[in-house]
């Protein structure tokens, strides 16, 4: 759900949206530079640990340590990319190749990726070693300037007492030895404090974003190759999904409506032969044929509903989602904000994805309540489904969420799952699309 709180990250660094210097923004930028400095210390520790792992990489011990180390490096890199996006407005894509499921094969694949210089894993490890020094230097700049300013103020407060005891004392380029030079040091120190907050800190954040983009961003050829691979995978999944759907329809027709229609034909044929000799039996056979036709019609309607629900075609996604909430065993609250209708394929993909998620929540979550938020913003159809169940949902653990992920991927959509043990579980789906059809329901 879109927040009404003012977006303080809209203008990176310490500058306000109008281009001036913001006091709260400057202080925030200074705190963020300290956060980056502490993260540089983590990079230093990881860099030293990587040296240990690399020295044992040819043996079984190194292969066992490698997957966990790669996860930690990637987690740190992901956090830095998130900082750059939120604080500097620099979006840094990451292209990680798929890995085998088993431990031994995964470790061997990771080792080969580390040796490949045109690989995101290799790029992350190279960045960790550099970030321990370069990232630390960039983020330490505002703090160093602030400490220098405090030193100047302290020098002015002490006056000429320390220079007399220490024989000589300097502040920057000023030899402090009398009240005049001490006062000058105090003035310069006082000026350095706001300079560190309102100039150095925002500059360090912007420089941090550009520096990360230089070291972590993949090349255009890698992005293109990843895009091509994604399109090949989604096309293959779409073909497989379509064939599975066709086989399901064929099976349902063969086992359901077709069998009933064949039985009805046989019943009518028997009634035709008994028409002259046993009219009472004909009446019973006609009643049986009518019941078979009613059952066949119901099965055909259910089959059509599974292909494309009539409420979705007639009333749109908003009312279709409300109908899902009404029949869900969980007490479901729905908030929908759609100014008009998406294209039918997008509507269908989102509808069946939400239907699958609601079904999983009812079967496996153990919860009692569910909340749905569906809206269109920033050029994308976004849906969030939250339940108060026991948590523990994992895309890799079952075929249901994997199917939802594949269904959304056909339209370049994504599925994000947050389901810690103990709950709650939040499923967030996003489908890039344009709204085309006029609004037909009060959503």
N, C-alpha and C positions, 0 to 999 in steps of 0.2 A: 504494500500500500504506500502510495506516495506521501512523503512527510511534508508537513507545512512549515517545518523549521527552516530558518534561513540557511542557505548553503554557504557555509564559511569557507569551503574549499574551492569556490568558483574562481577566485583570484589567487593563483599560487603565491607562496611566499608571504611576505608581510605587506603586500600592497592591496588596497581596497579595489572594488570593482570599478571605481571611477578613475583609477590610476594613481591616486595619492597614497601616502603611507598610513597604514592603519596600526594603531597602538596595539590592539589585541592581536592583530595579524602578525606584527613583529615579534611579540612575545611567543606566540604560537610557533612561528618559524624557528625561533631560538630553541624552544623545547624540542622541536623535531630534529634540529641539527644535533642535539645531545643524544636523541634516540639513535640517529645514524652513527654517531661516534661509538656508542655501546655495541651496536650491531657490527661495527668494524672489529671490535675485540672478539666477537664470536667468530668472525671470519678468520682472525688470527689463530684462534684455537683449532678451527677446522683445517686451516692450512697446515698446521703442525701435525694434526692427526692424519691428514692425507699423505704426508711424507712417510708416516709409519705404514699405512696401508699400501702405498706404492712400492715400498721396499720389500713387502712380502707378497706382492701381487702374483708372482709366478707360482706360488705354492698354494696349498689348500687353505691355509689360514687367511691369506689375503683374499681369496675368493669368497670366504665366508663373511669377511668384514666389508667387502665391497658394496653389496646392496644397501646395507644400512647407512654407509657413508654417503652413497649417492643420494639417498632419500634426504639426509640432513642438508647436504649441499643444495639440493633442489628446493627444499623448504625455505632456506635462507634466501636463495635467488628469487623465489616466488614472492617472498615478503618484500624484498627490495624493489621488485617490479611493481608491486602494489603501492609502495610508498611513492615511487616515481610517478605513477598514474594519478594518485590522489593529491600529492603535494606539488608536483611540477607540471602536471598535464602531459607527461610524456608516456604514451602507450608503447610498451615493449612486448611484442609477440614472442611466444616460445613454441618451438616445434620439437617435441619429444617423440622419438620413434616408439612403436609398440614393442613390448618385451614379452618373452615366453613366460608361461605361468610357473613352471618348475624352478626350484632354487638354483640347481647346478647350471641349467641352460640360461637362466636369467643372468647369473654372474658372468658366464662366458660372453653373453651378448653385451653386457655392460663394459667388460674389458675391451672388446673390439670397438665399442663406441668411444671409449676414452682415447683409443689410438687414432681415431678418425678425426682430423682437425675440423672438418666441416660438419660437426655434430653438436647438438645443444648440450649434451652431457659433457663433452670435452670443453666446450665454451664456458660452462658453469665452473668446472674445476680450475680452468685458467683464471677466471674472474676472481675466485676466492683468494688465490695467492696475491693478485694485484690489489684487491679491495682491502686486504689487511693493512696495506700501507697507503695507497692512493685515496681510497674511500675514507680512511681514518684521518688523513691530512685535510681532505676537503671539509669533513664534518667538524674537525677540531678548530678550524679557522675562527668561527665566531666566538668560541669559548676562549681561545688564546687571546683574541682582541679584548674580550671582556676582562680577563685576568690582568692583561696589561693595563687596562684602564683603572682597575682596582689598585694595582701597584702604584700608579701615578697618584691616586687620591691618598693612599696610605703614606706615600713619600711626602706629599704636601702636609699631611697631618703631623708627621714626625718633625717637620721643619729641618733644622740643621743639626739635630742631635745625632742621628745615625751617621751622616757624613763625617762628623767629628770623631765618632768611635771607629768607623770603618776606613778612615783615611780618604776614601773616595767612593762615590755612588753615582750611578747613571740611571736616567730614565730615558729610554730610547736613545736619542742623540744628544741629550742634555746632561751635562755634568752638574749634579745637584750639590751645591756647597754653600749657598746663602739663601735667605728668605725669598729673594726674587726668583731664583731658579726653582726653588721648591714650589712657589706659587704657580710658576709656568708649568711644572710637571702636573700639578693638581688640575689646572685648566685643561691640559691636553688629556689627562686621564678621564676627566669628566666628559669630555667630548667623545672619547673612544667608546664609552658605555652605550649611548644610543646608536653609535655607528655600528657596533657589533650586533645590536638587536634589529635595527631597521634597514641596514644595508648588507652586512656580512652574512647574516643568517638567511635571508631570502636568496641572496646570490649563491650561497652554498647549496641550497635546495635545487636551484635551477641547474647549477653545475653538476650536481649529483645525478640529476635526470639525464643530462646529455652524456655524462661519462658512462652511466649504465647502458644507455642505448648504444654507445660505441662498442662496448665489450660484450653485451649479452644479446643484442638484436641479431637474428639470423639474416643471411643475405637474401636478395630478391630471388635467386635461383632456388634456395631452400624453401622459401615461402610458396613459390610456384609449384615446386615438386610436392610439397605437403598438400597444397590445394588440389592438385591433380589426383593424388592418392586418395584424398578425402572424397572427391567426386567419383572415383572408381569404386570405392567402398560403398558409398551411399547408393550408387546406381546398381551395384550387385545386390545390396540389401533390398532395394526397391523391387528388383526383378524377383528375388526369392520371396519377398512378402506377397507380391502379386500372384505368383504361382501357388503359394500356400493358400491364399484366399480362394483362388480358382478351384483348387483341389477340395477345399472345405465346402464350397458351394456345390460342387459335383457330388460329394459324399452325402451332404444333407439332402440334396434332391433325390439321389438314388435310394437312400435309406428311409426317407420320410415321405414327401409328397408323391414321388413317383410310385413307391410301393402302394400307397393308399389308392392312387388313381388306377393302378393295375388291378387291385383287389375290387375296386368299385366297378370296373369293366367286367370282371368275372361275375360279380353279383348281378349286374344288369343282364348279362348273357344267360345266367341261370333263370332269372325272372322271365326272360323272353320264352324259354322253353316250357316254363310252368304256367304261362299265361292262360292257356286253354284248359288245362287239367286241374290246377290247384290255385285258384285266385287268392285264397287266404295266405298261402306261402309267398305268393308274389308280393303281397302287401308288406310282409315282414322283410322280404329282400329289398324292397324299395326304401323302407325305413333305414335299413342298414347302409344302403348306398348313399342316402342323404347324409347320414352321420359321417360316413367316410369322406364325402365331399366337403363337409364342414371342417373336419379335422385337417384335410389337405389344404384347404384355404387358410386356416390358421397357421399351419407350418410354413406356407409360402409367405404369409405376412411377416412372421417372425424372421424368416430368412432375409427378406427385403429390409427389415428393420436393422438386422445385423450388418447389412452392406452399407446402407445410408439411412439413418433414422428419419422418419417423416417429419418429426418435430424440428429436426435440424434443418431440413430442406425448407420447411414452411415458415418457421418462426425464427430461425437463426440460432447462433451459438449461445447467446445469453439464456434464452428460455430452455434450450437443450441442457445446459449445465444446471439450471434450476430443477429440471426434471430428474437429473441424476441425483441431486441433493435430496429431493423428496423421497426417492425410493431407497436411499442409502440407509443401512441399519444404524449408522451413527447419526447423532443429532448434529446437523450440518447448518452452519451459517454461511450465507453467500453475499459477497459484495462485488458488484459488477459495474464497470464504467467503460462502455463501448459506444463511442459516438455513432458508429455505423458498422456494417458487416464486413468481415474479411472475405477473401476469395473462397469459394466452396472447398477446394482441396485443403486450404489452411484450416478452415473451420472443422473439417472432418478429422484432420490430424490432431488438432487440439482436443476435440470432443472425445475421441477414442483414447487418447493419452490420459485425459482426466478420468475417464471411465475406468481404465485399468488401475490408476492410482487409488481411486476411491474403493475399488474392489479389493485391492491389496490391503488398504487400511482397515476395511471391515473384517477381512479374514485373519490378518496376521498381527495387527498393531496391539490388539487387546484394549484399545481406548474406547471412550464413550462419546467424544465430541470431535468435530472436524470444522475447520474454517477454510473457506475458498475465497480467494481474491483474484478477480479476472479483470484486466484493464488493458488499454492500448496507450502506450507512451513511448516516446523517442523512436518511432518507426518500428515498433515491435509489439507483438501480442504477448503479454506476460501473464502467467497464471501461477499462483502460489497455493498449495494445499498443505495445511498443517493439521496434525492430529495429536491428541494427548496420550498416545499409546506408549508402549515400553521402549520404542526406538530400536536401533540395531539394523535398520534397513540398509542394504548394500547392493549397488548396481551389479557388482561382479558375482553376487551370491545366488542370483536367480535369473530366470528368463523373462519374468514380467517386466521389471524395470529396464532390462536390456532391450526388450522389444520397444518400450516407450522411447528409449534413447535413439534407437534406429529409426523409429517412425518420425521423430522430430528432425533427425539428421538429414532426411530427404529434402527438407526445406531449409537447411542450414540452421536448424534450431538446436538448442542445448537443454540439457536436464542437469540441474544441480541438486544434490541430495545432502541434507544435514540431518543426521539421525544418530545422535550419541546414545550410548546405553542408558536406559532409563527415560529416554524421550526428552522433549517432544521430537517428532519427525516433521521436517519441512521439505517439501518437494517444490522446486521452482523451475518452471518451464518458460522458455522464451523462443518465439518464432518471428523472425524478421518478415514483415509483410506490409502491404498497403491496404487501407480500407477503401472499398470500392462501392459496394451496394448501399443504397440509402437505408437509414435506420428504420426497422420495422417493429421493434418491440420497445417497451419502456424499461431499458436497462440503465 
